[in-house]
Amino acid sequence: MTRIQLKKGLRLLLQGREYTIEQRLPTGEIQLRNLLTSTCSNLKEVVLTQLLFQGELQFLGEDSETVKQQNDKRYSSTDFTELPPALREEAKRRYSYVSRVLSSTPNKRTATTLEPIISLVSREIKDSKPPSWLTLYRWLKNYSSSGEDIRSLVPLHSAKGNRQSRLNPEVRQIIKNAIDQVYLNTTQAEGMDVYDRVIIEINQSNRLRSTLGQEKLEIPSQMTIYRAIAQLDPHQTAIARYGRRIAGSMYDPVKLGPRPSRPLERVEIDHTKLPLFVVDTETRLPIGTPWLTSAIDKYSGVNLGYYASARTS
């Protein structure tokens, strides 16, 4: 199979959503960040390669030309007046929200700026099912990428595919159990280990079903397992696999501390118990564990002094 070049910062369109590659993890997985939600998920490189050849993955250039080409396919060759009435009305409904945002020209398109506009427009047009701010964000992006063509707001119902899972409920439960038992623990097992467990569990279930005269369960594809793993909450997954301390360093917000503007404006003192014992030179008996106190200038990083204490407390 052809090896694709995956580097940090590369933007890609995966199953209709935009991601950027954050890093290659020690496990061999690729960490992706959703550009809309800022959440991270991990996928094996072989899975990304398969998605590429299946047409579900596309790489985006710096000028987002790929996104523009995708949007240009949205009924771009169809006269808007020739579209079914239901599609035209839906496009007009979406345009009501999009045009209000464009006329308001908020500096940042976030939940804080878009939700008040959604609330106002939904009351004006009596919309009982207003969009979420993320949905409106996508509408705005499609509309701008198409050169402000209202046809970009026409819903692509034909491209949605079958949204209902075709998996047997028992198979779904087996997959969930396998992920909980194999993947979500500190052994840091890989997706293939989950797949192996699923195969074992389904084969065991099929032997029982065979004795009862029931139809055998179908073994899902590897892609099904990786998709289920990719839908896990990244923060909770990191806690289960790496512990709360590492997960906190990966996902908890980091704030800058005080930033002094001159030397000695802020001195930080650290009091640490050293990992060693002090031994009497004559009896060779341990006296205690020493403590080290040091003072560091925050501005310059200079060590202003230290004090070693042999106290045993």
KOLLUMKE-417636 format. One line per 10 residues: number of its first residue (from 1); for each residue y, x, z of C-alpha. Coordinates in Angstrom, 2 decimals, padded with zeros to 5 digits, always signed. Example, Ala and Ser with C-alpha at 12.3 -4.5 7.8 and 13.67 -1.06 7.14 Angstrom:
1	-004.50,+012.30,+007.80 | -001.06,+013.67,+007.14 .
//
This chain:
1	+000.00,+000.00,+000.00 | +003.48,+001.26,-000.85 | +005.41,+002.56,+002.15 | +008.92,+001.13,+002.41 | +011.79,+003.21,+003.76 | +013.00,+001.68,+007.01 | +015.97,+003.36,+008.66 | +018.32,+002.42,+011.47 | +021.16,+000.12,+010.42 | +019.38,-001.19,+007.31 .
11	+020.15,-004.88,+006.83 | +017.52,-007.27,+005.58 | +016.99,-010.96,+004.92 | +013.79,-012.14,+006.58 | +012.67,-015.73,+006.04 | +016.27,-016.86,+005.53 | +017.75,-014.98,+008.50 | +019.71,-011.73,+008.50 | +018.52,-008.81,+010.63 | +019.40,-005.17,+011.08 .
21	+016.93,-002.45,+011.99 | +017.66,-001.09,+015.48 | +014.99,+001.56,+015.95 | +011.39,+002.58,+015.43 | +009.57,+002.14,+018.75 | +007.01,+004.60,+020.13 | +004.36,+001.92,+019.55 | +004.97,+002.18,+015.79 | +006.72,-001.18,+015.67 | +010.15,-001.77,+014.11 .
31	+012.79,-003.37,+016.35 | +014.95,-005.91,+014.51 | +018.18,-007.51,+015.74 | +019.14,-011.00,+014.57 | +022.76,-010.74,+013.37 | +023.56,-014.30,+014.45 | +021.93,-014.50,+017.87 | +021.91,-010.75,+018.70 | +018.33,-011.11,+019.97 | +015.73,-008.44,+019.22 .
41	+012.15,-008.78,+018.05 | +009.46,-006.26,+017.11 | +007.24,-006.21,+014.02 | +004.73,-003.73,+012.68 | +005.82,-001.88,+009.54 | +002.73,-003.11,+007.70 | +003.79,-006.69,+008.43 | +007.26,-006.06,+006.96 | +005.62,-004.56,+003.88 | +003.43,-007.63,+003.44 .
51	+006.44,-009.94,+003.85 | +008.26,-007.92,+001.19 | +005.51,-008.41,-001.39 | +005.19,-012.09,-000.44 | +008.87,-012.61,-001.23 | +009.82,-013.49,+002.35 | +011.72,-010.23,+002.94 | +014.65,-008.80,+000.97 | +016.85,-005.80,+001.63 | +020.62,-006.26,+001.67 .
61	+023.12,-003.77,+000.30 | +026.42,-002.88,+001.95 | +028.21,-005.38,-000.26 | +025.76,-008.18,+000.66 | +025.01,-008.65,-003.03 | +021.54,-009.95,-002.23 | +022.96,-012.69,-000.04 | +025.37,-013.68,-002.77 | +022.55,-013.86,-005.32 | +020.55,-016.07,-002.99 .
71	+023.49,-018.40,-002.47 | +024.23,-018.52,-006.19 | +020.85,-020.20,-006.69 | +021.96,-023.22,-004.67 | +022.34,-025.79,-007.43 | +024.81,-023.39,-009.11 | +023.92,-024.65,-012.58 | +024.01,-028.33,-011.64 | +027.02,-030.60,-011.95 | +027.88,-031.79,-008.44 .
81	+028.36,-035.36,-009.67 | +024.81,-035.37,-011.07 | +023.18,-034.61,-007.72 | +021.47,-037.42,-005.77 | +023.95,-039.40,-003.66 | +022.27,-038.37,-000.41 | +022.71,-034.68,-001.21 | +026.34,-035.16,-002.23 | +027.13,-037.01,+001.00 | +025.48,-034.33,+003.09 .
91	+027.46,-031.61,+001.28 | +030.68,-033.54,+001.93 | +029.79,-033.92,+005.60 | +029.26,-030.17,+005.90 | +032.49,-029.52,+004.01 | +034.41,-031.55,+006.59 | +033.46,-029.00,+009.23 | +033.82,-025.95,+006.98 | +037.26,-026.90,+005.66 | +038.58,-027.56,+009.17 .
101	+037.47,-024.10,+010.30 | +039.07,-022.48,+007.25 | +042.34,-024.33,+007.84 | +042.29,-023.38,+011.53 | +041.48,-019.73,+010.68 | +040.12,-018.66,+014.11 | +040.07,-014.90,+014.61 | +036.44,-014.93,+015.69 | +033.80,-017.44,+014.71 | +031.90,-017.79,+017.97 .
111	+030.70,-020.65,+020.13 | +034.06,-020.61,+021.95 | +036.10,-021.10,+018.76 | +033.74,-023.29,+016.72 | +032.48,-025.81,+019.27 | +035.92,-027.44,+019.86 | +036.33,-027.85,+016.07 | +032.85,-029.38,+015.80 | +033.67,-031.85,+018.57 | +036.96,-032.83,+016.91 .
121	+035.55,-033.28,+013.39 | +032.48,-035.19,+014.58 | +034.75,-037.74,+016.27 | +036.96,-038.06,+013.20 | +034.09,-038.64,+010.73 | +031.92,-040.46,+013.34 | +029.08,-037.99,+012.94 | +026.29,-038.86,+015.36 | +024.46,-035.57,+014.76 | +027.06,-032.79,+014.65 .
131	+025.83,-029.26,+013.84 | +025.50,-026.46,+016.35 | +028.02,-023.63,+016.13 | +025.33,-021.34,+014.67 | +024.58,-023.86,+011.92 | +028.28,-024.13,+011.10 | +028.48,-020.34,+011.07 | +025.76,-020.25,+008.39 | +027.51,-022.95,+006.37 | +030.73,-020.93,+006.43 .
141	+028.92,-017.80,+005.32 | +027.19,-019.56,+002.42 | +030.43,-021.22,+001.36 | +032.39,-017.96,+001.36 | +029.62,-016.03,-000.42 | +029.51,-018.61,-003.22 | +033.24,-018.30,-003.94 | +033.97,-021.52,-001.99 | +031.69,-023.66,-004.15 | +030.83,-026.95,-002.46 .
151	+027.40,-026.81,-004.11 | +026.53,-024.02,-001.66 | +026.59,-026.68,+001.08 | +023.95,-028.83,-000.62 | +020.79,-028.75,+001.56 | +017.83,-027.03,-000.08 | +015.15,-029.45,+001.01 | +012.85,-028.18,-001.73 | +012.98,-024.67,-000.27 | +012.12,-025.61,+003.26 .
161	+008.37,-025.78,+002.71 | +005.94,-027.26,+005.16 | +007.51,-026.89,+008.61 | +004.57,-028.43,+010.45 | +002.02,-026.00,+011.77 | -001.35,-026.29,+010.04 | -003.14,-024.52,+012.87 | -005.70,-026.38,+014.89 | -004.24,-027.07,+018.37 | -007.20,-025.27,+019.93 .
171	-006.49,-022.20,+017.77 | -002.81,-022.28,+018.81 | -003.87,-022.32,+022.45 | -006.27,-019.41,+021.88 | -003.45,-017.41,+020.26 | -001.12,-018.18,+023.17 | -003.74,-017.16,+025.73 | -004.50,-013.95,+023.85 | -000.81,-013.01,+023.74 | -000.40,-013.73,+027.46 .
181	-003.51,-011.76,+028.44 | -003.37,-008.85,+025.98 | +000.21,-008.37,+024.79 | +002.34,-009.42,+027.75 | +001.27,-006.77,+030.23 | +001.97,-003.14,+031.04 | -000.89,-001.81,+028.89 | +001.54,-002.27,+025.96 | -001.20,-003.37,+023.58 | -000.35,-003.92,+019.91 .
191	-000.51,-007.00,+017.73 | -003.86,-005.93,+016.29 | -005.34,-005.96,+019.80 | -004.19,-009.58,+020.15 | -005.77,-010.39,+016.79 | -009.09,-008.85,+017.90 | -009.05,-010.98,+021.07 | -008.31,-014.12,+019.02 | -011.29,-013.40,+016.75 | -013.59,-012.94,+019.77 .
201	-012.39,-016.16,+021.42 | -012.71,-018.21,+018.22 | -016.20,-016.89,+017.53 | -017.25,-017.80,+021.05 | -015.75,-021.26,+020.66 | -017.45,-021.71,+017.28 | -020.85,-020.95,+018.77 | -020.31,-023.74,+021.30 | -018.95,-026.11,+018.65 | -021.98,-025.38,+016.47 .
211	-024.37,-026.50,+019.20 | -022.33,-029.69,+019.59 | -022.29,-030.36,+015.86 | -018.51,-029.90,+015.60 | -016.62,-028.28,+012.75 | -015.94,-024.57,+013.18 | -012.43,-023.29,+013.83 | -010.81,-021.14,+011.14 | -009.74,-017.63,+012.09 | -005.96,-017.27,+011.49 .
221	-004.47,-014.43,+009.50 | -002.92,-011.34,+011.07 | +000.47,-012.56,+009.88 | +000.08,-015.69,+012.02 | -000.44,-013.53,+015.11 | +002.55,-011.31,+014.34 | +004.77,-014.34,+013.72 | +003.76,-015.77,+017.09 | +004.59,-012.46,+018.77 | +007.94,-012.26,+016.95 .
231	+008.91,-015.67,+018.37 | +008.58,-014.46,+021.96 | +011.71,-014.06,+024.06 | +012.61,-010.34,+023.70 | +013.89,-009.96,+027.26 | +010.89,-011.58,+028.90 | +008.57,-009.61,+026.62 | +010.21,-006.35,+027.67 | +009.86,-007.28,+031.34 | +006.15,-007.99,+030.92 .
241	+005.45,-004.84,+028.89 | +007.83,-002.24,+030.35 | +008.93,-003.60,+033.73 | +012.25,-005.00,+034.93 | +014.01,-001.66,+035.23 | +013.41,-000.62,+031.62 | +013.97,-004.17,+030.38 | +017.28,-004.21,+032.22 | +018.38,-001.00,+030.52 | +017.45,-002.54,+027.16 .
251	+019.06,-005.97,+027.47 | +021.31,-006.25,+030.52 | +025.04,-006.05,+029.75 | +026.57,-002.68,+030.53 | +030.14,-002.48,+031.81 | +032.33,+000.60,+031.98 | +033.18,+001.80,+035.46 | +036.60,+003.01,+036.59 | +038.13,+005.50,+034.12 | +040.42,+008.01,+035.98 .
261	+043.33,+009.54,+034.07 | +043.69,+012.82,+036.00 | +041.66,+015.25,+038.15 | +040.89,+014.26,+041.75 | +041.97,+010.69,+041.10 | +038.37,+009.64,+041.75 | +035.68,+011.73,+043.48 | +032.12,+010.43,+043.56 | +029.78,+011.51,+046.37 | +026.01,+011.41,+046.06 .
271	+023.70,+011.67,+049.07 | +020.10,+012.44,+048.07 | +016.88,+013.20,+049.91 | +015.31,+016.24,+048.23 | +011.64,+016.16,+047.13 | +010.56,+019.14,+049.30 | +009.80,+020.20,+052.88 | +011.53,+022.88,+054.97 | +008.94,+025.09,+056.69 | +009.42,+027.26,+059.79 .
281	+009.24,+030.92,+058.76 | +007.15,+031.90,+061.80 | +004.84,+028.98,+062.51 | +004.72,+027.69,+058.90 | +004.97,+024.19,+060.30 | +007.13,+021.65,+058.42 | +010.54,+021.07,+059.96 | +011.61,+018.17,+057.80 | +012.93,+017.06,+054.45 | +016.45,+018.27,+053.63 .
291	+019.26,+016.09,+052.28 | +021.80,+017.21,+049.70 | +025.32,+015.80,+049.55 | +027.46,+016.66,+046.53 | +030.98,+015.67,+045.45 | +031.88,+015.47,+041.74 | +035.28,+014.92,+040.16 | +034.91,+011.86,+037.89 | +037.62,+012.97,+035.45 | +036.51,+016.56,+034.78 .
301	+032.87,+016.43,+035.89 | +033.41,+019.50,+038.11 | +031.21,+019.83,+041.20 | +033.73,+020.10,+044.04 | +031.17,+021.08,+046.63 | +027.86,+020.32,+048.26 | +026.31,+020.27,+051.72 | +022.63,+020.70,+052.57 | +021.38,+019.18,+055.83 | +018.01,+019.71,+057.48 .
311	+018.19,+016.55,+059.53 | +014.94,+014.60,+059.75 | +016.41,+011.11,+059.83 .
//
